[in-house]
Amino acid sequence: MASNNYDTETVKGRLLTYLKHKRITQAEFCKAVGVASTYINVIRKSIPSDKVNRIVSLYPDLNRDWLLYGEGEMLTTDRPDPKELLHSAGYLVPLLPVNAFAGNISAWSETILDRDCEKVVSPIVGVDFAIRISGDSMEPEFKDASLILIKKIDDNSFIAWGHPMIIDTTNGVFFKNVYPSAQGDKFIEARSINPKYPPLTIPLESVYGLYRLVGNLNTYSSY
């Protein structure tokens, strides 16, 4: 008899675990999301961002971070420790100064004391930094001067390709959609949403860290 326990180390396994918990059939799920009935079976490593947005809008109790990265609890109804609450409206997180784009996040975070930082209120717990993006390369989804919330990806974590991320490099900080590079696994390709900007090929040896988008304070998302 086949096991009903799924491999929660993978996105596919975590999605199947959630559906089993909610007693939702794969056919019901696929019909609701608007995908082929075989969609779950062909998931390899991750789920495109447009599909993720659709899934979490239909199933708001599904923790997006858990689905994509295996972080936290499966259901968003689990509440954080009240001791983590730092502000009546949310959680205080450091705001990276604008000149961070001329340097890098890792150097900034090592030299500036937390008490010296300007803070912003995040409605989400577990955010590392807030940062204000500059320019129109990610328009129309992210406007110039938008304030976004970011969290560093663990070095051993799977990269959810195709999603917007902050890339902290020796040449500065970039906000792009991240994809595998045709030049091999020692590089990543950073693409803008605005088609007037060509993609960038970035060697991984020059990357200090990748930070996934957790939310946009101008148009809040639970991502």
Secondary structure, DSSP 8 states (H G I E B T S, - for coil): -------TTSHHHHHHHHHHHHT--HHHHHHHHT--TTTGGG--S---HHHHHHHHHH-TTB-HHHHHH--S-SBTTS---GGG--BTTBEEEEB--GGGGGS-HHHHHHHS-GGGS-EEEESSTT--EEEE--SSTTTTTS-TT-EEEEEE--TTS---TTSEEEEEETTEEEEEEEEE-TT-TTEEEEE-SSTTS--EEEEGGGEEEEEEEEEESSS----
